[in-house]
Amino acid sequence: MEAAVECLLRKVVGPSAVGTRFTAPLRQLLQVRFRGLAMNALLVRALEASGKFDGVFAQPAGGNSGTALGAVFEAWHGLYHERGRVSLGNLCWGPSYSAEQIKQVIENCKLRFRYLLTAEELIDTAVAQLSENKIVAWMHGRMEFGPRALGNRSILASPHDPYSAENLNAYIKHRESFRKFAASVPAELASEYFDVGPNARYLATAGRVREHYRECFKSALLGRDLIRVHAVDEADNPLYWKLLHTAGKKTGLPVLYNTSFNLFGEPLVCTPRDAVRSFYSSGIDALFVGNFFLQK
C-alpha cells in the first residue's frame, strides 16, 4: 500500500512541478517546501533530475518542526530587515553531553564499559566492529535537528555484510523489508559511487548507484539502481567523516549504511539514557556514546 502511494505521489507532484513555467529568477530560487513531501527522497531526486530547474532545495526538516525555521527567517527578514541569505549549516543544533554526564548514566545502570582515550582509538574500535559485520549504534556531539540521522545519532552497518539490511529491519527497527537504508559516504568521494545531487548533504535525496557498485549495495537499493545517499562533508561532521575514511582503508569501501538511532515508533535518541535503553532493547551489537564503548 505504502509503495503504491509513493509511486502515485511522484506521478502527480513531479509532473505538476516540472510542467510549470518559471521565470529565470524563480528557477534559481526554487525551494521544495511541501511540508512532509519534502522528506520524500525519490520525489526530490525526480525534481533534481528533471533538468527544468537550476537548483532544487529540499528543506531538511520538512515536518512540523521545520516551522521553527520559518519563524526564525520571518524575524530575520521582517523584524531585523536583513536581506542576506544564511546557510543552514550542519543541522547539529540539539543537545550534547559531557563525558561525566555519560559516565554517570552508564554507572547508574551498572553497566560495564571501556573508555577510549583518543578519537583514533574510538574510530579504530568502531571500524573493527563494523568489519566483523556487527551492528553499531553511534552517538556523538549535538543531536541533529529534524528527522534525519546525519552521523551523530545513527545506527551503522557494513554494506559488505549480506544480512545487514535484514538484521536492521527485522531485529532492530522491526519494520517492513521494503524500507531501505541510506549510504553515508565522504562528500568528495560520492561521485565515484553515486550520481547524486547537493541535497544529499542532508540525506534528502536519492542517487543512482554506479553500475560497477550495484551488486555491493543491492540490499539497500530502491528499485533497480537508486539509493538514499548521505554525502558527509569534513567541515560538517569531522569525526563521522574520518570514520568513513577509516572504514574505506580497512575494507576498500568508504561507505556505511546509516539509519536513525531509534527503535520502531520512537523518536531519535537524544540523551545517553535514551541510547542505553534503546541499545539493550534491540539487536544492536555495540554502542559508542561519546568515547564510551559498550558491547553485549
N, C-alpha and C positions, 0 to 999 in steps of 0.2 A: 504494500500500500504506500509506504513512505517513498519507495523508489519511483512509483508511478507519479506521485505528486511532485517529486523532484524533477522528473522529466517534463511534466506539463508546465512547471514553473519556468524552466528555461525556454520552452517553446513559446510561451506567452510573453514573458517580460523581455527576453533577449531581443526578438524582432521588433518589439514596440520601441525600445530604446535605439536600436540600430537603425530602424527605419525613419526615425525623426530627423528632420533637417535642422542643423545647428549652425549658428553663425560662427565665424572663426574664433572670436574671443571665448565663446562658451565651450568650443571644442577644447580649448586649452584649460578650462577650469572645471570640466565635468567631474562631479563627485558622486559616487554611488551612495545614496543615503536613503535606502528603502527600509530603515529600521532593521528588523531581523533578516530581511532579504539580503542585506549587505554581508551577512555571515555565510551566504551560500557560495562556496569556493568555485563550484562549477559554473555558476552564473557569472561571477566576476571574471573567470577565465574566458567565457564566451564573449563578454564585452571587450576584454583586452585584445582578444584575437580577431575581433570583427574588422579591424582596420579603419573604423569610422571615427575614432577618437584619438586625439593627440595624447591624452592622458586619462586614465581611469583610476580614481582613488576610492578604495573601499574603506570607509570609516571602521577601524578595527574593533570598536565597542559599539556595534550596531544595535544592541538591545536597549532596554530601558536605562541601563547605567550610562549609556552614551549621551543622555540628555544633560549630564553634568558638563560635558564638553560644550554643548550649545550654550549653557548658562555662562560659562567662562568667556566664550567668544562674544556673547552678547554684551557682557560687561567690558571686555577689551575694546570692542568697536563702538558700542553705544554709549557707555559711561565715560570711558577714557579717551574716546575718539582716536584710537590707534588704528593705523591702516596697514601696518606691517604684517606679513604672513609669518606664522610661528610654526615650527616643526613640532610634531608630537613627541619626538624623541623615542626612547626605547620602551615606553609604556610600563616600566617597572617602577610604579609610583606608590605601591602599597607598603605595609609594614615590613620591617626586617627585625631580626632577633640576634642578640649578642651571644657569644659562646657561653657566658654564665647563665643566661636565660634558658638556653637549650639544655645545658647540663643539669640544671635544676629540674626540668621536666623529666629527663631520662632517669635521673637518680630517684626522683619521686615515684616513678613507675617501677623501680628496682630492676632495671634492665642492664645487661652487660653491653659495653660499647668499647670501641677503640677510637682514640683521638689522634687524628692525622695532623702532624705538626706543620706541614707546608702544603701549598697549592699543588706542587708537583707530586707529592705523596698521595694527596687526595685524588688527583686525576689518574695517576697510575693505578691506584687501587680500584677505582671505578671502571677503568678500561679492562683491567684483569677480570673483573666480574662479568662485564658485558661480553668479553671474548670467550667466556665459558658458557655463553648463552643464558646468563642469569637476567632476570627482570629487575631493573634498578629504579628506585624512587630517588629523585634528585631535588632537594630543596635548599636554595641558596639565595641570599640577598633579599631584595624587596619583592613582594608579591606583584604579579602582573595585574594591570588594570584591564578589565574586560574578560571574556570567557576563554581566551586562547592562552595555553601554556607556552611561553616563549623561552624556556630554558631555566626558569627559576622555581617553578612548581610543576615538574614534569615526571612522567614515568617513561623510562627509556628501555629500548631493546635493540639487539643487533639484527640488521637485515640478513646476516649470514645464517641466522637460526631459522630453519624452515617452519618451525612451530611457533614462532614469536607472535604472529598475528592471532593464531588460535588461542594461545595461552593468555594474551592480553584481553581478548574478548570474553573467553569462557570462564577464566578463573580470577580475573581481576575486575574488569569492567562489567561483567555479567550482562552483555548486550548482544545484539544480533551480529552475525558474521559479516553482513554487508557494510557495517560501519568500519571504515578504514582509518589508518593512522597516518600521520604526517611524517615526512622525511626531513630531518634537520641536516643542513649542510652549510659549511662556511660560504659566505656570500660570494667570495672571489672564486670559488670552485663550482658554484651552482650550475653554470652554463655547460660544464663538462658532462654533467649527468642529466640535466633537465633543460627544457625550453620553457622558461618561466618569466613572468613579469615582475615589476617592482613591488606589487602588493604581497609578495612572498616574504617581505621583511616582517610583516605582522601575521603571517600564516593565514592570509585572507584569500588566497587563490590556489589554483591547481596548475601544475605544469606537465608538459609532455615528457615522458622519460625517453632519453636517447635509446635508440634501438639496441645498442650493444649491452645496455644495463637492464632491459626489461625483465629478463629471467630472474635477475637478482632481486628485483623489487616486486615480483608478481603477487605476493601476498598482500600488498598494500595498494594495488592498482584499482583505480576507478574505471571500470570498463576495460578497454583494450590497452591503453598506454598512458592514462592520466594518473597523477598522484598529487596529493596536497603537499606543498613544499614550504618549508620554513628556512629562508636564507638568513644566516646568522652573521651579522657584521661584528668585527672585533670590537669596535667602539661601543656597540650596543650591549654586548654581553661577553667580556673578555674571557671569563672563566669557562663558560659553555663553549665558546669558540675554540679555546685551547683543548677542551675535552674532545671535540670533534676531530681536530687535527691529530691529537694523540691516538685516537681510535684508528684514524687513517694510517698512521705509521705502523700500528700494531697489526692491522688486518688488511691493509691495502684499500680500504673504503672509508673515507671520512664522512660517513653518513650514519645517523642513528634514527630509528623510529622513535617518534615523540608523541605522547598523548598526555592530556592533562592529569595531574596528580589529584584524583578524586575517585571515589567509588560511585557506582551507579546511583543516579538520582541525588547526589550530594554536590555541594559547591566545591570549587577548587580549595585545596587545603590552604590555610593561612598561617596558623601557629604551629610551633613544634609539637604541641599536644595533638593537634589535628593530624599531623604527619605520622606520629607514632601510632595513633589509633587506627588510621587507615592502613598502615603497614601491617599491623598484626590482625587486621580484619580481612586480609586479602592474600592472594598468592604471590605477592611481591617477594623477591628473594633477598634483596639488600636495600638498605636505606642510608642515604648520605644526607644528613641535615647539618648544614654548616660543615665543620671539619669533623663531625662525629659520624662514625661508621658503625651501623648495626646490621647484623645478619641473622637469619634463622638457622 
